[in-house]
């Protein structure tokens, strides 16, 4: 009787501790939820077009040096105006009204167009190119044609057939935290353009970097909603199918949704904007949390028959180590990015590390509480018992480990050969970058960019700063740039003052771009058609070499060629190199972590093979297809590697739970894979389809990131089910360790 009483007291005490523990966990859960909801309302979005390149690289410092002294073209709204004949008085009047009204839009400081140009009149005095009152069409057409031949400024602003012209609207420099202000400016200009179109029959389109940035920022908002809605929907549908229950599917969704809200809360409370690089972080948190949640549900089904709350705690405890290590390995991939000298990449690394680790904790906490609370209802155990009796199927993927274990040496050898060959090709992939890659080529703003370059003038500008305002020195630099570029689309104080009849006749908006505020420096600019970062860098290098070799410029301080396209091309190449380095660091760190977890260097090295293989295969494809390493796919490879390790860790965890790693026989390996395969197929489906929303993303970088990540996840699943069992069977520990020694 006494022993029964003691047992009863011990049991009551244990249950009290469990209840007290759950009460404390509910308080932590409530605090996380409040933190997430309040922070999510503060989330802001930023295109980060320029911030992406903020770093201590020399090319960025050179760009800043020139940008401090001269007005930049990066804040120009470029208006493309098209009509059958721009000499038509009706068109010119509507364009004139549009440009006049545009200058009353808050932040628009000037309007540079053919209507603002001055020419030398018959009496030798300066007069407007477009006089008022407007002459008839024939007179105005003759005036345009006569001036075009000798006026470089007019050639830069109007096409040869008088059917297209551009107007440049410099706007106030807006920081990322005033996106609404820029959006209001663009909307106001678009409304004025619509009115001018209606009055004249001309076509008026807005382009330029402010419009590009505005479109990207707006696209980020829709992309975040799209990605997370698709991710949540896919996670729920896959969970329902795998768990054979809508109710269990809903329970599985709780942890991922709380993880998502908490992650958005971190963005909001820390005041960190969601940008083109970090936009995929929330959905990545969501689908990884869904994966962990499904693993917990599968393990909970295996604990059917036990007391519900204890079965839940046991299931979470058995799976937690793999989930935590999976989170750590993904966090390591992000942590490697913090070593980048580019501010925004380092920020992505810090945020990714924090959010992935926080998500691992959040999903374990939430699923413990939700499943524990649901366990009070009779239907709960019945559903998991039914799942235990009819476990989910791994579909045709179950045959991959069987094939691997039937022909382990053949599969392992082929896997290693493919890995080596793919890695060699991957190493040949060159970095590529285009400033216009932020959006799809079909976007109106990108199409306008292209049409401006084809019909009027190149949009991209290369700049060379001269520490002098002497017209002879400036002309020498000007002529050198013309000679190297083979283009007359070069602008300088010396040439423009000649075309306009004197420096005093140059519009103030143009003058600020050609002479520094203190009058000590002059700028020579080349408008060129942007094709790629490599082409831009090569052009800048040729100009730098020609100026350095020009004896007439000895002793004159001339800056290296710079400008937004030059700077982005040169900095991008450095950043992309760093991304490859981050991938290598992540690879080494993951190997060390697995070694510490399993206390087996051999198993750790073996486990890296199926995880490096997908990355190398995608990298080889990028090299052979000519795509090269771009920002989106470079980031995707680094991040997807960390995610792809998750499946490997769950296979290794099954082996750990069934006997450790001192001796791995084929029978135990087959049993572990039989247990793990359905869960791996299910969670990989979530990873792949959960990123499916990226295919429809507005921003091209998001679409590219998602495509590469999805490809890596598919290949990783195949590698884990085919290559991993083969290499473990061939190279893994098969013999019992000698007495007194551990493998």
N, C-alpha and C positions, 0 to 999 in steps of 0.2 A: 504493500500500500504506500509505504514511504517513498519507494523508488518511483512509483507511478506519480506521486505528488511532486517529486523533484522534477520528473520529466515534464509534467504539466506546467510547472513554473518556468522551466527553461524554454518550453515551447511558447508560452505566453510572452516571456521576455523577448524571445527572438521575433515574434510577430509584432510586438510593440516597436522594436527597433526598425523593422521593415516599414511599419506604418509611419513612424517618425521620419525615416529616411525619405519615404515617398512624399511626405508633406513638405520637407525641405526642398526636394527636387521640383515640386509644383511651384514653390515660391521663386526658385531660380528660373523656371520656365516662364512664369508670368513676367518677371523682370526682363527677360530676353525679348519677349513678345512686345512689351511696351517700348523697349528700346528700339526695336525694329520698326514698329508702326510709326512712332514719332519721327524717326530719322528718315524713313522712306518718303515722307511728305516734303523733305528738304532737298531731295536729289535734284541736281542741275546737270545740264548737258553742254558739252563744248566740242567743237570740231577739232581743236588742237592742231590746226594745220601748221602754225609756226612753232608752237610749244613743243611739238614732236621733235624738233631739231635742236632745242635748247640744250647746250652742252658746253664742254670746255675744248671741243675740237677747234683747231686753228681756222678751218673754213667758216665756222659759226662766228668766231671772234672777228674775222675779217668782214663778214657781213654786217655785224653789229657796228663796227667802226664806221662803215660807209653809211649805214642807216641812221646813225646819230647825227651826221652832218648834212644829209640830203633827204629830201622827201622820197618815200618809196612808192613803187607801183603796186605794192601788195594791198593797198587800200583803195584801189581804183575800181569803180563800177564802170565797165566798158559796155557801151550801148551800141548795138549793131542796128543800123537803120537801112532798110532796103526798099527800093521803089523802082518803077520802070525807068524813071529819069529824075534824079535828085535836083535837076535844074528847074523842075516844075515849081512855080511860085506857090501853089497850094501845099505841096509837100514841104517846101522850105519854111513857109509860115507856120505850119503845124509843128515842125521840128524846132523852130525858134521858140514857139510858145512852150513846148515841152521842156527845152533846156532852161528857159527862164524860170518856169515854175519849179523845176527840179532843184534849183539853187535856193529855193525857200524851204525845201525839206530839211528838217533838223539834221545837222551833221554834214550836209553837202556843201563843200567850200568853194567850188568853182565848176566851170564847164568848159572843157577844151574840145573844140570841134572845128570843121572848116568855117563855121560861122564866126568863130572868134579870131581867125587869122587876119593879119594885116598885110597888105601888098603895097608896092610903090605905084602911085597913080601917074597919069599922063603929065601932071605938073611937077612930078618928082617928090611929092609929099606922100606920106603913108595914109592909106585909106582902107576901110574894111574890104575883105575879099567879097563878102556878100553885102551889098549896099541896101539901104532902106530909104525910100520904098523899093520893093523888089522889082527888078526889070522883068520882061517877059522871058519865057523859057529859052528861046533861041539866043537872046543876049546873055543870059546867065550861063547857058551851056558853053558858049564861045569863051566866056570869061574863065570858067573852070578849066577848059581845055588849054587855053593860052597860059595859064599860071602853072598848070600841073607839071609841065616839062622842067621848069627851073626851080620849083618850090618843093624841097624835100619834105617839109612839114605837111603840105597838102597831099603828097603821095602817101604819107604815113596814115592819113586820115580818110582818104577817099579812093575807091577802086577806079581802075582805068576806064571803065565803061559808064561811070556815073550812076551805077545802079546799087552801090553799097558804100556806106560811109560809117565811121565810128565817132562816137563822142565819149570823152573821158570825164568821169565825175569823181574827183577825189573826195573821199569822205573821212570824217574824223576817225582817228585810230581808236578802235573799240577793243576792250579786253574781253576775255572769255566770260567774265561774270556779268556782262551786259548784253547777252545774246538777244534779249528781248528788244533792246534798242536797235541792234542791227536788223533784226527781223522787221521792225516797224519801218526802218529806212527803205528796205528792199520792197516791202509791200506798198509804201507810198509811191515809190518810183514806178512800180509795176502798174499801179492805178493810173498814173499820169501817162505812161506808155500806151495803155489801152485807149485813153481818150484821144491821144494824138493819132493812133491808128485809125480810129473811127472818123476823125476829121480829115484825114489825108489819103487813106487807102494804102499807106505805107505799112511795112512790117517792122516792128520795133521789138528787139529782144535784149534782155539784160544778161551780162556775163561779167567776168572778172573774178578775182579771188574773194571779195566780200560776198558775192552771190554764191560762189562755190561753197564757202564756209557756212553760209546760212542754210543752204540746201542740205549739207552734211549734218549740221546740228539738228535740223528738223527731222532728217531721216533717222538720227539716233533714237529719238523719242519713239517713233513707230517701230524701229528695229527692236528696242528693248521690250516693248509690249508683244510684238510678234514672236520673238525668240522664246520668251518665258511662257506665253500662252501655249505655243506648240510644245515646248518642253514639258509643261505640266500635263497637257492633254495626252501626250505620248506616254509619259510615265504612268498615268492612270490607266490607260487602255492596255498597255503591256502588262501591268500588274494584275488587272482584272483577268486577262487571258491566262497568265501564268498561274495565278492563285485560284482561278476558277470561282471567283466570288467578287461581286461588285462591292460588297461591304468590306472585304479584306483589302480590295484595291483602294477604297477610300481611306482606310486606316493607314495604308502604306504611304499615302500622299501627304499625311500630316507633317512628318518630319521634313521632307523636301520644301514644303511651302513655308514652314517656319524658318528654315535655313535661308530661303530666298529673301523673306522679309527682313530677317536679321542682317543679311549682307547688304541689302539696300539701305538699311538703317546706318550701317557703318559708313557708307558713302555720304549719306546726308549729314550725320553728326560730325564727321571729320571735315566736311566741306570740300570733299574731293569730287570733281566733276566726272561724269561718265563721258568718255570720249571714244574715238574710233578704235583705240587699242584695248580699252577696258570694257567695252560694251558687251563682250561675250562672257565676262566674269560671272554676272548673276545667273545666266542660264547654265554655265558650267557648274556652279555651286548646286543648282537645282537638280541637274541630271546625276551628278555624283552622289548627292544625298539620296536621290531616288534609288540609285544602285545599292547603296548601303542599306536602305530601308527594305528593299526586296531580299537582300541576303539575310537580314534579321527575320523576315517573315518565313523564309524557307527553313531557317534553323528552328524557329518557333514550332513549325509543323513537325520537325523531328522530335520535339520534346512533348508531343501529344501524350496524354495519359497522366502527366504530373499535375500537381496543383497549379492553377493558371498563373498566379503571380510569380511563383517560384520558377515555373517553366519559362516565363518571359524573361526574368532576370538571368536565368541560366543561358537562354538563347542569346541574349545580348552579350553576356560575358564571353561566350564561346566565339562569337563573331567579331566582337569589339576589337580584338588585337589586330585582325586583318584589316578591318575598316580604318583603324587608327593609323596603321602603317601605310595603308593605301593613301590616306590623307597626307601623311608625312611625305611620302615619295612625290605626290603631286605638288605639295608645298615646296619641296626641295627644287623642283623644276622652276617654280616661280622665284624662289630665293636666289637661284643662279642669275636671274635677270637683274637683281638689285645691284650687281657689279657693273652694269652698263654705265657709261659716262653720259648717256642721254637721259635727261631728267624724267621724261615721261615713261621710258622703259623701266627705269629703276622704280618709279612709282607703281607701275603695274606689278613689278616683282613683289614689292612690299604689300600691296593690297591683295594680290593673289595668295601670298603666304598666309596672311592674317585670315582672309575669308575662308580658305580651304580648311585650315585648322579649326576655326570657329564652327564651320559647318559640320565637321566630323563630330565635335562635341555636341552640337545642337541636335543632330539627327539621332544620335544615340540616346540623348536625354529625352527627346520628344517621343520616340518610338517606345522607350521603356514605359513612360507615363501613359501614353495612349493605349498601348496593348495591355498594360496593367489595369487600367481603368475599364477597358472593354471586357476584360476577363471575368468581371462580376456577372456577366450575362450568360445564360446557358448556351445560347446559340454560338458564342465565341469559340468554345472548345470544340463544339461539333464541327464547325467549319475547318478548323485546323486538323482535327482527326480525319475528316474526309480528305483533306489535302495530303495527309500522311499516307492514307491508304491508296490514293491515286496521285503520286508525285508528278510534277510537271515533266514534260518530255523535252529532251534536248534536240528534237527533230533529227535531221540527217547529220547534224554536227557530231552526234554520238559515234559516228563511224570514223571520225578523224583520229581520236586517240587509239581506237582499235587498230587502224591501219598503222599508226606509228609504232605500236607495241608489237605488231606482227612483223614489221620490217624496220626495226629501230636503227640499225646501222645505215641502211640505205637512206632513210628519211633524214637522219642526223647529218650524214655526209652531204646530201643535196642541200640541206638547210644551211650548212656552213659555207658551201661553195657559193650559193646565192647571196649570202651575207657579204662575203668578201668582194664578189664582183659588184654588187650594188653599192657597197661602200666606196669602191674605187670611182665609180661613175658619180656618186654623190659629191665626192671631193672635187669634182671638176665643175660643179654648178657655180655659175658666176652670179654675183649680186646684181639685181636690177631694181630700178625705181622710176616711177613717173608720178609727177605731182598731180596728174589728172586721174590717177588710179583710185582716188577716194570715192568716185561715183561710177556708175555704169556708163559705158559709152553712149547709151541711148538717152541718157538724161539730157533735158533741154539745155542746161547750162554748159554741158560738155559739147553738145552739138553746136551751140553758139560760138564756143571757143574755136572749134574747127572751121566754121564758116567764116569767122573774122580773118583767120589766117589764110584761108583760100581766096577770099574775095577782096580783102583790103590790105591787111598788113599782119606780120607776125605779132603775137601778143607777148611772148616771153622776152625778158630784157636782161642782158648781160651788162655789167657796169665796171668801169675802170676809173678810179679816182686819181686826180693829179694834184700835187701840192703846188699849184700855181694857177693864176688866172691870166697868164700871158697868152695872147691869142696864137702866137707862133708855136708855143709849146703844146697848147691844146690841139692845134691843127695837126701837129706831128703825130700825136697819139691817135687822133681821129683818123688820119690817113693810114696809119699802121693797122688799126682795127678793120678799116674798109678793105685793105689789101689781104689780110689774113682770112676774113670772113667771106670775101668775094661778094659783098653786098653793100648797097648804098643806104641801107636802113640804119644808118648811124647818126646819132644826134649829139651835138655839143654846143657849148656857148658860142664858139667861134663860127661854126657853120650856120647856126640858127639866126644869129644876129645879122649875118650877111643876107640870108634868105628874107628876113623880115624888115630889112632896111635899118638895122641898128639894134643894139642891145636894149634900148629903152622901149622898143616896140614888142618885146617878148612878153607874152602874158605872164602875170605873176606866178600862176600855178606851175608853168613850165620853168620859170626862172629858178624857183625853189628846188627844182630837180637837177639843175645844172651848176649852181653855185652854192657853196655852203653858206650858212647864215653869217659866219664871221668873215666871209670873202677871201678865205685863204686857200680854198680848194675848188676845183672844177671837176665835173663829171662828164665822162664820155659814155654814151649808152648805145648798145647794139640790140635792135629788135630782131629776133630770130625765131624760126619755127621749131618748137620743142618736139622732139621725137622720143628721147629717152634720156635717162641720167647719164649713161655712158657717152652718148653723142655730145651732150652738154659739157661734160667734164673734159672731153677731148678738145672741143672748141676752145674752152677757157685755157687749157694748157698750151695750145698753139699761140693764142694771143699773148699769154704771159711770156712765152719764149721769144716771140717776135719783138716785143717791147724791150725785153732785157738785152736783146742783140742789136738794138737800134742805137748807133753812136750819137745820134742827135739828142737822145734822151739821157745821156750820161750825166749823173749828178742830179737828175730830177727824181723826186720821190713819186713813184707811181705804184699804186696798190696792185695787188694781185686781182685778176678778174674775179668778180663776185656778182651778187644779185641773187634773188630768191631761187631761181632754177639751178644756178651754179652751186650755191650753198647747200641746197637740199640734195643735189646729186652727190656731192663730196661727203657730206655728213652721213647720208643714207648708206653709202658703201662701208663706212666705218661701223655704223650700227649693225648692219647685216653681218659683218664679220664677228661682232660681239655676240650676236644671237647664236652663231655656230659654236662660239666658245662656251656660251652658257649651256648649250646642249651637252657638250663634253663634260662640263663641270657637274651637271645634273646626273649624267651617266655614272661618273665616278662616285658621287655622293650616294646614289641609290645602291650601288654595289656595296659600299661600306655599311649602309643601314641594314641591308638584308643579311650581311655577314654578322653584324652585332645581334640581330634578332634570332637568326638560326644557329649562330656560332659554328658556321661552316663556310669557309671561303670557297670550297669547291662548289657547293650548291648555289652560292651567291653568284659566282661567275657563270655557271650554267644557266641560271635564271635570267641573266641579262641577254642571252642570245635571242630568245623570241621577242624581246622588247626593243632591241636595236634593229632587228630585221625589218619591221614595218617602216621605221623612220628612214632607213637606208634605201628601201625600195621606192618610197615616195621621193626622196631626194634624188635618186637615180633618174626617176621619171622626169622630174623638174629639169635636170641637166640635159637629158636626151631630147626632151620636147622643146627646149629652147626657152622655157618660161623663166628659168633661173630662180634665185632665191629673192623673193620680195618680202616686204614687211609682214604681210598677212600670213604667207605660208611659212616664213621663218619662225614667227611666233607660234604658229600652229604646231610645227614640228617639235619645238622645245616644250610646249605645254602638253601636247598630246602624248609625248613620251612618258611624262609623269603620270598621266591618266591611264595609259595603256598598261602600266605596271600593275594596276589594281587587280586585273584578272589573274596574273601570275601569282600575286600574293595570296589570293583566295585558294588557288590550287595548293600552294605551299602550306597554307594554314590547315587544309584538310589533311595533308600528310603529317603535319605536326600533331594534330588532334588524334591521329590514328597510330602513333608510334614513334614520331621523331625522325631524325635524319642520320642516325648512326648506320642504319642499313635499310636501303629502299629496294624491296623486291618488286618484281613486275606485278605480282598479284595485288599487293597493297597499292601500287601506283594505279592499277586499273580500277580498283575499288574507289580510290580517292577521286579519280576523274569521272567515274560514273556518278558520284555524288555531286561533284562540282559543276559538271557540264550543263545541266539545266539552268542553274543559277547564272553561270557565265553567259550562256546564250541569251537569257532574259535581260541581264544587266547590260550586255553589249548592245542588245537591240535598243534599250533605253538610251545608251550613249549615242548610237548612230542616228536613230530617228529623232531623238531629243534635240539634236543640232540641226534637224531638217529644216527648221524655220529660217536658217541662215541662207538657204538657197533663194529665198524670196526677199532677202534683205535689200534695203535701199542703197546702203553703202557697200561698195564693191569689196572693201577690205573684209567686212563681216562675212560676205558670201564666200570669198576665197578661204578665209580662216575655217569656216564651217565645212567646206568641201574637203580641205586637206585633213582636218581633224576626223571627219567621218571615215575617210579612207584609211587613216591610221588605225582607227578602232576596229574596222572590219578585218584588216590584215592582222592586227594584234590578237583578235579572237582565234583566227585560223592558226596563227603561230603558237598560241598557248595550248591549243588542242591537238596540234599535229607535231610541231617542232619540239615543244617543251617536254612532253613525255618521251620522245625519242632520245633527246640529248641526256635526260636524266637516266633513262634505261641504259645508255651506252657509257656515259661518263660519270654517273652518280655513284655514291657509296653503296656497294653491294655486299661487302663482307662485314662481319661483326668486328668491332675494334678489339685490339689486343687488350688483355687484362691491364687495368691501371691507366689505360689511354682512352681519350675521347676523340671522335672524329670531328 
